[in-house]
């Protein structure tokens, strides 16, 4: 058993592409869609790299794995590059998706219109709450989670989305895998154990918020004239800092509570 371990390279039609490149391809695709919507037909590598937030050398190397090379003085053809990236990511076909968990998060995912435009069709939503089963969310009627296997088979589900509480997530994952689903997007706050050959992508919003809190705290504690690591500026290093607590000692630093982590 392994948990959320991704191979260094992907296999199949796009075999040999480094996983780090694969992770950046959706970012390039989003930037390309934005350019296309503005009527831009060609784009220089520097412009596309800036739109994607990477340096141009990395972008050119990534796109070379797709066999795409820009024309000097012209750049990349936007529409053709959209096709190349989409084909590499497997987005030139529709992917049926099932969402397990029809709470607030599941509802938000079902109502997100961006899935359909990117090649993903929400085929079904499942839940175990009798008060929710049978209700309409987006264009779907919520079905009981007991129908999971039949839904996977009937809709030829390729991707399972887990939006359940943590306590139910592993059991749902096991059922999805047993039914033949090999790609899972996990929003539950725990690491899922899956067999070899099953890919899991984890989205934990609380972790992302905690990382942002860390950086916000560092910015708030670094004073003007101080180095990023908290050391005083060399020009004033010899000065004696004023006591922070009136006792000749520095006061305690910001206290970090574990409440959010415990709740995750």
Secondary structure, 3 states (H helix, E strand, C coil): CECCCCCCECCCCCCCCEHHHHHHHHHHHHHHHHHHHCCCCEECHHHHHHHHCCCHHHHHHHHHCCCCCCECCCEEEHHHHHHHHHHHHCCCCCEEEEEECCCHHHHHHHCCCHHHHCCEEEEEEEECCCCCCCCEECCEECEEHHHHHHHHHHHCCCEEEECCCHHHHHHHHHHHHHCCCCEEEECCCCCCCECCCCEEEECCHHHHHHHHHHHHHHHHHCCCCECCCCCECHHHCCCCCCCCCCCCCCCCCCCCCCHHHHHC
